[in-house]
Amino acid sequence: MSVAAAESEGATAQEPALDAARRVLTIEADALSHLAANLPADFAGAVQKVLTCQGRVIVSGIGKSGHIGRKIAATLASTGTPSYFVHCAEASHGDLGMITQDDICLLISNSGETAELRDIVYHTQRFSIPMISITSNPDSTLAQAADFRLTLPKLPEACPIGMAPTTSTTLTLALGDALAVALMEERGFVAEDFGVFHPGGKLGAQMRRVSELMHSGDTLPVLDHSATMQEVLLTMTSKGFGIAALIEHGKLSGVITDGDLRRNMDKLMQSSPAEIANPDPVTVTADMLAAEALALLNDRKITSLLVIDEAKHPVGVLHMHDFLRAGVV
């Protein structure tokens, strides 16, 4: 068989899989568009109820709804709405004690008739705990018991037999995201708040402040503006940041870099530090996000940044290696 024939046969064999993928994604995308155009009538009311909740949003479901529920609870918790997932089967064996009268329950069941949710539903009714349902059946037991009904449109599942939760779980997950984002905006939740709940990994590193990474105190390569060139060279060598900061009356008056030394090599030892220093260097503040400082460093194609306070007093220094070590890349 020729190479061309083999490639043609391979492409033909892949077509059914690609067709299936396109069909599934198209069905689910159409369903999301339908949901966006037909949001549940109780959505805004549910958002306001959660905003006034003094406790946490307790999410529960079982099977695929449980998996989606765990993700919704995690998204809510990480975006400023205290939340956690309670397994409905475990709730019937003692975990109902995790749900207090200050909480609000978000219960998920596509059919609305999930038997395992029964005890949590009874618990909300017994102790007057507000309850939000997510279901595609507005006449179901769960929906009828809910204070706020987030009813999903009844649309075909994307699987060929129409039974595996696909479209329905996608809609549930998306509605949970919509709820979380609406709550974020109502609370005025910003990037700094997000960073509080994401201290780990690359995302956490990018949310760190300059003050957390900078070197300060005796490590600062700072000299008086009247220092000699020999003192500048010794300081730059001993501190190892490739820069030296000149100060006058405690304030930054200029910065000398390795590049400045090379550009003035022919007259270096005959010049005063003030003559070759940059009087308007690139600086950052301690409260700036580390990611913003790194972007500035990359944009200006430099390797070190001086950190100053409002009065232009040098308070720290950052080197490219500090960003690398912290994972801010």
C-alpha positions as CSV (number, residue, x, y, z in Angstrom):
1,M,0.0,0.0,0.0
2,S,1.3,3.4,-0.9
3,V,1.9,6.1,1.7
4,A,-0.8,8.3,0.2
5,A,-3.3,5.3,0.3
6,A,-2.4,4.6,3.9
7,E,-2.9,8.2,4.9
8,S,-6.2,8.3,3.1
9,E,-7.4,5.1,4.9
10,G,-6.2,6.5,8.3
11,A,-8.1,9.7,7.7
12,T,-11.2,7.8,6.7
13,A,-11.0,5.7,9.9
14,Q,-10.9,8.9,12.0
15,E,-13.9,10.5,10.5
16,P,-16.6,8.7,12.6
17,A,-14.8,9.8,15.8
18,L,-14.4,13.4,14.6
19,D,-18.1,13.5,13.5
20,A,-19.1,12.2,17.0
21,A,-17.1,14.9,18.7
22,R,-18.5,17.7,16.5
23,R,-22.0,16.4,17.1
24,V,-21.6,16.3,20.9
25,L,-20.0,19.8,21.1
26,T,-22.7,21.3,18.8
27,I,-25.5,19.8,20.8
28,E,-24.1,21.0,24.1
29,A,-23.2,24.5,22.7
30,D,-26.7,24.9,21.4
31,A,-28.1,23.9,24.8
32,L,-25.9,26.5,26.5
33,S,-27.1,29.1,24.1
34,H,-30.7,28.1,24.8
35,L,-30.1,28.3,28.6
36,A,-28.5,31.8,28.3
37,A,-31.5,33.0,26.4
38,N,-33.9,31.4,28.9
39,L,-32.4,31.7,32.4
40,P,-34.5,30.3,35.3
41,A,-37.0,32.9,36.6
42,D,-35.6,32.4,40.2
43,F,-32.0,32.9,39.3
44,A,-31.7,36.6,40.4
45,G,-33.7,35.8,43.6
46,A,-31.3,32.9,44.4
47,V,-28.3,35.2,44.0
48,Q,-29.8,37.7,46.4
49,K,-30.7,35.0,48.9
50,V,-27.1,33.6,48.9
51,L,-25.8,37.2,49.4
52,T,-27.8,37.5,52.6
53,C,-26.9,34.1,53.9
54,Q,-24.9,34.2,57.1
55,G,-23.6,30.7,56.8
56,R,-22.4,28.7,53.8
57,V,-23.8,27.3,50.6
58,I,-24.2,23.5,51.2
59,V,-24.2,21.7,47.8
60,S,-25.3,18.1,47.4
61,G,-26.2,15.5,44.8
62,I,-25.3,12.0,43.9
63,G,-23.8,10.3,40.8
64,K,-22.9,12.7,38.0
65,S,-24.8,15.4,39.8
66,G,-22.6,14.9,42.8
67,H,-19.5,15.3,40.7
68,I,-20.8,18.5,39.2
69,G,-21.9,19.6,42.7
70,R,-18.4,19.2,44.1
71,K,-17.0,21.5,41.3
72,I,-19.7,24.1,41.9
73,A,-19.0,24.1,45.6
74,A,-15.3,24.5,45.0
75,T,-15.9,27.4,42.5
76,L,-18.2,29.2,44.9
77,A,-15.7,28.8,47.8
78,S,-12.8,30.1,45.7
79,T,-14.7,33.2,44.5
80,G,-15.8,34.6,47.8
81,T,-18.9,32.5,48.7
82,P,-18.3,30.1,51.6
83,S,-19.4,26.7,50.4
84,Y,-18.8,23.0,50.7
85,F,-20.1,19.7,49.4
86,V,-22.0,17.3,51.6
87,H,-22.5,13.7,50.2
88,C,-26.2,13.1,50.5
89,A,-25.8,9.4,51.4
90,E,-23.4,10.3,54.2
91,A,-25.8,13.1,55.3
92,S,-28.4,10.4,56.3
93,H,-25.8,8.9,58.6
94,G,-24.8,11.9,60.6
95,D,-23.5,14.5,58.2
96,L,-26.7,16.4,58.4
97,G,-25.1,17.9,61.5
98,M,-22.8,19.9,59.1
99,I,-25.9,21.8,57.9
100,T,-26.9,24.7,60.1
101,Q,-29.9,27.1,60.1
102,D,-27.6,29.9,58.9
103,D,-26.8,27.9,55.8
104,I,-28.5,27.6,52.4
105,C,-28.7,24.3,50.5
106,L,-28.2,23.9,46.8
107,L,-29.5,20.5,45.8
108,I,-28.9,19.0,42.3
109,S,-30.9,16.2,40.6
110,N,-31.7,16.2,36.9
111,S,-34.9,14.2,37.5
112,G,-35.7,15.9,40.8
113,E,-36.6,12.5,42.3
114,T,-33.3,11.4,43.7
115,A,-34.1,9.3,46.7
116,E,-30.8,10.0,48.4
117,L,-31.6,13.7,48.7
118,R,-34.8,13.0,50.6
119,D,-33.3,13.4,54.1
120,I,-31.5,16.6,53.3
121,V,-34.8,18.0,51.9
122,Y,-36.6,17.0,55.1
123,H,-33.8,18.6,57.1
124,T,-34.2,21.9,55.3
125,Q,-37.9,21.9,55.9
126,R,-37.7,20.9,59.5
127,F,-35.2,23.7,60.4
128,S,-36.5,26.3,57.8
129,I,-33.2,26.2,55.9
130,P,-33.5,27.9,52.5
131,M,-33.1,25.6,49.6
132,I,-32.3,26.1,45.9
133,S,-32.9,23.2,43.5
134,I,-31.3,22.6,40.1
135,T,-33.4,20.1,38.1
136,S,-34.9,19.8,34.7
137,N,-38.3,18.8,36.1
138,P,-40.2,21.7,37.6
139,D,-43.0,19.4,38.9
140,S,-40.6,17.1,40.7
141,T,-40.5,16.5,44.4
142,L,-37.2,18.4,44.7
143,A,-38.4,21.4,42.7
144,Q,-41.7,21.6,44.6
145,A,-39.8,21.6,48.0
146,A,-37.4,24.3,46.9
147,D,-37.6,28.0,47.8
148,F,-35.8,28.9,44.5
149,R,-36.1,26.7,41.5
150,L,-33.3,26.8,38.9
151,T,-35.0,24.8,36.3
152,L,-32.9,23.5,33.4
153,P,-34.4,23.2,29.9
154,K,-35.4,19.7,28.8
155,L,-33.0,19.1,25.9
156,P,-31.6,15.9,24.4
157,E,-28.5,14.4,25.9
158,A,-25.6,14.3,23.5
159,C,-25.0,10.6,23.8
160,P,-26.4,8.4,20.9
161,I,-28.8,6.5,23.2
162,G,-30.0,9.7,24.9
163,M,-29.4,8.4,28.5
164,A,-25.8,9.2,29.6
165,P,-25.7,12.6,31.4
166,T,-24.0,14.9,29.0
167,T,-26.0,17.9,28.0
168,S,-27.7,18.0,31.4
169,T,-24.4,17.9,33.3
170,T,-22.9,20.6,31.0
171,L,-25.9,22.8,31.7
172,T,-25.7,22.3,35.4
173,L,-22.0,23.1,35.6
174,A,-22.5,26.2,33.5
175,L,-25.4,27.4,35.6
176,G,-23.2,26.9,38.7
177,D,-20.5,29.0,37.1
178,A,-23.1,31.6,36.3
179,L,-24.2,31.7,39.9
180,A,-20.6,32.0,41.2
181,V,-19.8,34.8,38.8
182,A,-23.0,36.7,39.5
183,L,-22.1,36.5,43.2
184,M,-18.6,37.6,42.6
185,E,-19.8,40.7,40.8
186,E,-22.4,41.5,43.5
187,R,-19.7,41.2,46.2
188,G,-17.2,43.3,44.2
189,F,-14.8,40.4,44.4
190,V,-11.5,41.4,42.8
191,A,-8.1,39.8,41.8
192,E,-6.6,40.5,45.2
193,D,-9.4,38.7,46.9
194,F,-9.0,35.8,44.5
195,G,-5.3,35.6,45.4
196,V,-6.2,35.0,49.1
197,F,-7.9,31.7,48.2
198,H,-5.2,30.6,45.7
199,P,-1.8,30.7,47.4
200,G,-0.5,27.6,45.7
201,G,0.8,26.9,42.2
202,K,1.4,29.3,39.4
203,L,-1.8,31.2,40.0
204,G,-0.9,31.8,43.6
205,A,2.6,32.9,42.6
206,Q,1.2,35.4,40.1
207,M,-1.1,36.9,42.8
208,R,1.8,37.5,45.2
209,R,3.0,41.0,46.0
210,V,6.4,42.6,45.3
211,S,6.8,42.9,49.1
212,E,6.8,39.1,49.4
213,L,9.6,38.6,47.0
214,M,11.9,41.6,47.4
215,H,15.2,41.7,49.2
216,S,15.5,44.4,51.9
217,G,17.6,45.7,54.8
218,D,21.3,45.1,54.6
219,T,21.0,43.3,51.2
220,L,20.0,46.6,49.5
221,P,22.8,47.9,47.1
222,V,22.4,51.5,48.3
223,L,25.1,54.2,48.6
224,D,25.1,57.9,49.2
225,H,25.2,60.0,46.0
226,S,28.7,61.2,47.1
227,A,30.2,57.7,47.0
228,T,33.2,57.0,44.9
229,M,33.2,54.8,41.8
230,Q,35.3,52.2,43.7
231,E,32.6,52.0,46.4
232,V,29.9,51.5,43.7
233,L,31.9,48.7,42.1
234,L,32.4,47.0,45.4
235,T,28.7,47.3,46.3
236,M,27.5,46.0,43.0
237,T,29.9,43.0,43.3
238,S,29.1,42.1,46.9
239,K,25.3,42.5,46.6
240,G,25.0,40.6,43.3
241,F,22.0,42.4,41.8
242,G,23.7,44.1,39.0
243,I,22.6,47.5,40.2
244,A,23.5,50.2,42.7
245,A,21.1,52.8,44.0
246,L,22.3,56.3,44.9
247,I,20.4,58.2,47.5
248,E,20.4,61.9,48.5
249,H,18.8,62.8,51.8
250,G,17.4,59.3,52.0
251,K,15.6,59.6,48.6
252,L,16.5,57.8,45.4
253,S,18.6,60.1,43.2
254,G,19.7,57.6,40.5
255,V,20.5,54.0,39.7
256,I,23.7,52.5,38.1
257,T,23.4,49.2,36.2
258,D,25.9,46.8,34.7
259,G,24.9,48.3,31.4
260,D,25.8,51.8,32.5
261,L,29.3,50.5,33.6
262,R,29.9,49.0,30.2
263,R,28.7,52.0,28.3
264,N,31.1,54.3,30.2
265,M,34.1,51.9,30.4
266,D,36.5,54.3,28.6
267,K,36.0,57.0,31.3
268,L,34.6,54.9,34.2
269,M,37.2,55.5,36.9
270,Q,37.4,59.2,36.0
271,S,33.7,59.7,36.4
272,S,31.6,60.2,39.5
273,P,28.7,57.8,40.1
274,A,26.2,60.6,39.8
275,E,27.5,61.3,36.3
276,I,26.7,57.9,34.9
277,A,23.6,57.1,37.0
278,N,20.2,57.1,35.5
279,P,18.3,59.8,37.4
280,D,14.9,58.4,36.3
281,P,15.2,54.6,36.7
282,V,12.4,52.0,36.4
283,T,11.0,51.4,39.9
284,V,8.1,49.5,41.5
285,T,6.2,49.7,44.7
286,A,6.0,47.0,47.4
287,D,2.2,46.6,47.0
288,M,2.4,45.9,43.2
289,L,1.5,42.4,42.0
290,A,4.6,40.4,41.3
291,A,3.2,39.5,37.9
292,E,2.9,43.2,37.0
293,A,6.4,43.8,38.1
294,L,7.7,40.9,36.0
295,A,5.8,42.3,33.0
296,L,7.5,45.7,33.5
297,L,10.9,44.0,33.8
298,N,10.3,42.0,30.6
299,D,9.0,45.1,28.7
300,R,12.0,47.2,29.6
301,K,14.4,44.3,29.0
302,I,16.2,44.6,32.4
303,T,17.1,42.1,35.1
304,S,16.6,44.0,38.3
305,L,14.1,46.4,39.8
306,L,14.4,48.8,42.7
307,V,11.4,49.0,45.1
308,I,10.6,52.5,46.5
309,D,8.0,53.8,48.9
310,E,5.8,56.9,48.4
311,A,8.6,59.2,49.5
312,K,11.0,57.7,47.0
313,H,13.0,55.9,49.7
314,P,14.5,52.6,48.5
315,V,12.9,49.8,50.4
316,G,13.8,46.7,48.4
317,V,15.3,45.2,45.2
318,L,14.1,42.4,42.9
319,H,16.1,40.3,40.5
320,M,14.8,38.1,37.7
321,H,15.9,35.1,39.6
322,D,13.4,36.0,42.4
323,F,10.5,35.7,40.0
324,L,11.8,32.4,38.7
325,R,12.2,31.0,42.2
326,A,8.7,32.0,43.1
327,G,7.2,30.6,40.0
328,V,6.0,33.9,38.6
329,V,6.6,33.1,35.0
